[in-house]
Amino acid sequence: MNLTSLKENLGLSSRDAKFFRKLDDQSVECYLCPRHCKIKDEKGGFCKVRWNEGGNLKTLNYGVSVQMTQEVIETEAVNHFAPGTPILSLGNVGCMMNCDYCHNWKTSQMREVNLKDIHHYTPEQVVATALEKNIKILSWTYNDPVVWHEFVYDTAKLARKHGLINLYKSAFYIGPEAIEELLEVIDIFSISLKSLNPEIYLKTTKGQLQPVLDGIKQVYKSKRHHLELSNLVVTDSTDKMEEIERLVSWILTELDSTVPLHLVRFHPDYKYTYVERTSIEFLKKARERALEMGLKHCYLGNVYESGEWLNTHCQSCDEVLVKRFGLQTQTPGLSSDGSCLNCGQKSSIVTLSSSPVIPKISTNDDFTNSKFISWTSEANAAHLVAKNNSTDSKSFRFRHLGKEEFSEIGLTPGEKWRFLISRDNHSSQGIEISFPEQISVEFLEVLDRAHFPVS
């Protein structure tokens, strides 16, 4: 893969990159991430989106994204900030890691990227979309936002000026200088800590563990940001109780007992497809052990079952503050200021003022077409992609099978919108969508809550 073919095949262009120093013979050293790639002229770094052009480091993925998608904040392993709030998720191409089990490998690994999956956005377009859709939180996510740093920083800075909140979901293989810049514009950090075993970490991610631990502590010590951690519990790798105990001990020693931990169920993908999904029974036992050791909040991710492993309780009276099923959220015991409605104790949950209802686009559509998606043991969520191919405003509607009530969404002429839908209870069979002939519809199964499926 050379620079010319990369640009031509994917329609990429060069922008000045940050965090590098010049070396001899027109080489550069990139220190955005701990790899400190030393890159010769006309060559790329490990991520293949940062290249040396004439002795200067350039980024090729400024504004290069998968399609913006409306999801909910729990998608990003965040349970203690505005439960159930919609987010606008964005993800780039390229990555500073190469995890054996990556579920976004078709966009994280540049040799796999397909032109049809690429969208180009400006910071202004991203912010305008969030404001138009009345979405208060931008989420920088999917393969990993680290190597998208310049675009993330510029857009997050602009978003803050417009009263928006920034969420950063990352494996956090990033240098301290770049973290300091992120601390200026990011409000919520959801960090995926793959393992506390350096050998496993290196083998499965191709990265070093210690810089990640140092980065998490750097965020924690700032005391200005919301922080939650997640750990992907991988079959025949990190699904050992000693691995969980090591992780929890580090949190209790280096951070504190109130930092929420998400133990996330793994699904086979990419180069790691020869095992089964993580045992739910092991995850439940691991959660119990984490709580026994002193963690206040430990949740299970990618588990579509009702149970205490998903809910948030008051630390004073044990009232259920937030009740969850998969990615569906209710707040029966939580007041608008984050206090327990039963005893009045203030919780660690940050709340936001409720959003006004977005008015529906007035149409007189004939919903003559229908599509269905059925939930399975593997797929309990999907991205619904709808496009209005008309020069008039059109709308479509969807409902959970077995329920009469439809939700209706309007699309302006030519608009394409992508959003997350998910199983809402044990008995739910799937989703029905009804739409006029001018709207095209596609379902893309989501196998992991941080998974961005490509068509």
N, C-alpha and C positions, 0 to 999 in steps of 0.2 A: 504494500500500500504506500503510494507516494503522495506528496502534497497536491500535485496537479490533478491526479485522478480522483482524489478524495473530494476536492472542491467541485470538479466537473460532475461527478456521479451523484453528489448529494446537494449540489447547489449552495455550497458553503462559501463564506467570505471571511477575510481576516480582520480582526480588531486587535488593538494593543492590549496586551495582557499585563497583569500586575504580578508582583512577587517573583522577581528574577534578578539575577546578577550576570553581568557579562564576563566571559572567560576568554582565554587566548584563542586564536584561530577562529574567531567569530562564533565560538560555542557559547551557550548560555546555561546557567543552572537555575532551574525552576524550584522555588521553595514554597509553592502553594500548599503542597502536601508533603508528608515526611519522606517521600521517596527521593526528593532532591535530584530529580533527573538531570543529568548533564547531557545537553542536546546539541548535536552538531548542526551546522547550517543545512537547511532543507530537510531536516529530520524532525520527528515528533517524539513526545514523551510517552510514558507508559499508557496514558489515557487516550492518546491519539487525537486529542482535540486541542492540544497546546503544542505549537510548532515553532521552530527557529526559522525566521525568515530574515536573512541578511544580518544576523547578529542581534536580532531583537525577538523577544518572545511574543507570539501572537496567539489569540484564542480563535478557534474556528466555529464555536457554537454560541456566540452571542445572539440571544433571541431565538435560537434554534430549539424547538420544543416539540413534544408530543402534544396532542390536542388538549387545550384547557378542559378540565373536567370538574363538575360540581359533585362533591362528596360530603361526608360529615366528618367532624373532627376526630371521632373515634377511629376512623380509618387510619389515622397516623399514630396510633397507640398513645393517645392523649385522653385521659379520663377525668382530669381535675381542672380543666379549663373549658368553660362554656359548654357543658354536655349537650350533645345533639345539634350543635350549631353547624350550619352549612359552611363549607370551605371551598375555595377555588384552587384546585390542585394543578401544579405545573411540574413537568419533568423534562430533562434535557437529553442529549445523547452523549455517550462517552462516560467513563468512570475511572477513578483512581485505584479501583480494585478489580479483581476478577474472581469472584466467589464461585466455588464449584456448584453451588445450589442456587445461583442467581435466577430469580423468576422474571427479571426484566432484561435478560441477556440479549434480546433482539434490539434493544436500544442502548444498553450499557456498553456492549462490545462493538466498536466501530465497524469491524469487518462484517457485522451482521445487520447493520442499519439499512433500512429500505427507504428510498426517497418518498414513497407514498405515505409513510408514517410521520413525516417531518412537516411541521408548521413553523412559520416565522412570525414573531411578535415583537413589538417595541414595548418598552416600559409603559408608555402612555396607553397603549392598547390593552395591556393587562389590567392596569388600574381602572380604566374606563369600563371594562367588562365587569369587574367586581362591583363597581358603583351602580352600573345599570341593572345588574342582577340582584343588587342589595345583599351582596355577600361581604361580610366584614373581615374575613380572614383569608389571606393568601397562604397557600401551603407549598413549600419548596420540597419536592419529594421524588418518588419513584426510584430510578436507578441510583442517583445520588446528586445532590446539588453542589457538592464541593467544587467540581471542575466546571461549574457554571458560574463561578464566583462573581465575575464582573457584572453579568446581567442580573444576578440575584441582588447584589448590593445596590445597583442603580435603581432597580424596580422597587425593592423594599424601602429604599430611602424616599422615593416618590410616593409610595403607598402610605407611608407614615404621615406625610404632609396632608393626605386626604383622609386621615383618621382611620386607616385600615391597620390590621394587625398581621404580623408576619410569623409563620410557623416554619421551622427548619427541621425536616425529618432526614436523618443522615446516619451513616456508619461513622462519620466524624474522623476520617483519616485526613487530617488537615493540620497545617502548621499554626503555631501560636500567633504569628503576625496576622494571618487571615482571620483567626478567631477574634482577635481584638477588633477588627473591622466589623465583623458580624455582630459583635456585642452592641454596636452603635444602632443597628437597625432591626434586629430580630427580637421578638417578644417571647416566643415559645421554642424551646429546644426539645425535640423528641429524638433521643440518640439510641441507635441500635448497637448494643455491646455484644458482639458475636460469641465471645468466650473469654474466660479469665485464664485459660491455659495458653501460654505463648506459642507452644508447638502446634496446637490445633488451630490457633488463630492464623499463624503463618501458612499452614498447609491448606486451609480452606479458603482464605481470602487473598493470599499473596501479599499480606501486609504485616506490619509489626504491631503488637498489642500496646506497648507502653505509651506511644504517642496518643493513642485513643484515650487511655486512662488520664493522661496529663491534660488532654483537651476537655474532658468531662469536668475535671477538677477546676479548670480555668473558668468554665461557665458557672459552675456551682459557687465558686468564690466571689464571683461578681455580685451575687445576691440581688440582681436586678431582673432576673429572667425566670420564667416558669420552666422547670426541668422535669422530664420523665424519661425513664430508661426502658428499653425492651431487650429481650434476649430470645433469639430464635433457637428453640430446642430441637436439635437435629438428630434424627434417628441414627443410631450406631456411631454417634460422634459426641454430642454434648448432652445426650439424654441419660446422664448419670447423676445420682444424688450428690456426689462429691463436687461435681461441676456447679450445681445449683448452690451448694453451701459456700463454695469459694466466691461465687458471684455476690451472694448476699453479705458475706463477711466483709468484702471490699466496700460495698455500699454503706454498711453500718460504720465502718472504720473511717473511710475517706469522705463520705457525704453525711447523710443522717437517715434516720428511720422513717421520715415522712416522705422521702422521694418515692413516687409510685414506680413499681416494677411490673412489666408485662412479660409473661412467659408465653411465647408465641408458638403455635403449632406449625410445624414445617410440612410442606408438600414437595415431593420429588420433582426436580426440574433441572434443566441444563445438563451438566455433566454428572449430576448426583441423582440418578433415577433408579437405582438398583435396590432401594429400600422402601418400606412402607411409610405412611404418614406417622407423625409422632403419636404415641399412645396418649389418649386423653386421660386415662387413669394415672399414668405417670405424671402428667402435668398437674393433676389435682393433688397428688401426693407432694409434688415439688412446691406447689403453692402453700400447702399446709406447713411444710418444713420452713419455708421462708418466713411465714408468720410466727412460727414457734421461735425462730431465731431473733425476732424483734422487729421485722418490717411491719409498718402500719398498713400499707396498701400493696396488695399483690393481685394481679389480674391474669386471666388467661385470654389469649388472642387466637383468632381463627377457630373458635369453638362455638358452634351453634347449638347450645343447650342452655336451659334456664338453670340458674344456680348461684350460690354465693360467690363463686369465683369470678362473676361479672359485675356484681353490685357493689356500690359504695355505701358504707354504714357510718353513722355518727360515732365518733370516737368516745363520746360521753354516754349516750343512752342506747346505742346500738340500733337506732331507728334506720330503716333503709332510706337513704337520701336520694340515690340514683339507682334505678332498676334498668337492667340491660338484657337484651337478647341479640346476640350477634352484633350488628351495627345499628340496632334500633334502641332508642333511649327514652326513658321516662324519668321525671324528677318529682316523685310523689312526696318526698320529705324535705325538699330543698327550697328555702326561701329565695327571693330575688337578690338578696345580698350574700348568699352562700351560707346561711345559718340553717340549723336544724329546726324544722317546724314543730317538732315535738318538745325539745328541751331548750332551744334557743342558742345552743353552743355553736360558735363560728367554726365552720369546716375549712379545710385547705382548698376547697374548690373555688376557683375564680368564676364569677358570673358576669354576663353582659346584659345590657338592657335589651329587651325583646325587640325584634325587627318589625317594622310595619309590613303589612301584607302587600306583596307586589300585585297590582291590578292585572287581571287577565286581559289578553288581547281579545277584543270583541270580534267574533267571527260567526258565520252561519255554516259551519262545516258539516259535511255529510261523512260520518265516520264509517265508511263502507269497508275498509280493510282492517284486518286483525292479524296480530302475531302473538305467539305465546312462547314463554321460556319456562321450562320445568326445573325446579330445584332438585338437586341430587345430593348424595353424601359427599361428593367432591366439590360441587359448585353451588354455593348458597348466596351468591351475589353476582351481579353483572353490570357492565356499562351499557346503557341504552344510548345509542347514537341516532339522532333524528335530524333530518335536513329538510328544510322547506324549499322545494324546487320551483315554487311559484313566485310571481311578481306581486302577489297579494299576501297579506298576513294570514297565516293558517295556524291551527292548533291541533294537538293530539291529546289523548287521555289514556291513563293506565290505571289498573287496579290489581290488588292481590286476589288471586283466584279464591272463590268462596265468599268474597265480600261484594256488596252491591255498589259501594261508593267509589267513584272514579276521581282521580286527580287530573286536572287539565292544565296543560302548558301551552302557551302561545309562542309562535316563532315569527319573527319579522321576515320580509321577503329575502330569500337566499340564505337565511340564517341556518347554521349547523350547530347543534348543541349536544353535549355529552354529559351524562350524569349517572350516578351510582344508584342502583336499586338492590334490595337484599331481602332475604327471607325474614319475615317479621314474627314468626312463632313456629312451634314444632309442627303443627298440622298444615302450615302453608305449603301449597303445591307448586306455586309459580306465579307468574305475572302475565296479564293480558294487556296488550296495548291496541287501541283502536285509532285509526288515522285516515284522513282523506287521501285520495290517490296522488295528490301533489306532494305529499311528504313521504320520504323514504326512511326506512327504519332498519337498524341492525342491533342485535344483541351480541355482546362479547363477554364470555364467562370470566369472572374474576375468581382465581383460585387462592389468592392470598390478599389480605386487605391492602397491602402495599403493591399489589400487582397491577401493572398497566397492560392490559391485553391489546395486541395489535391484530388488525383484521387479516 
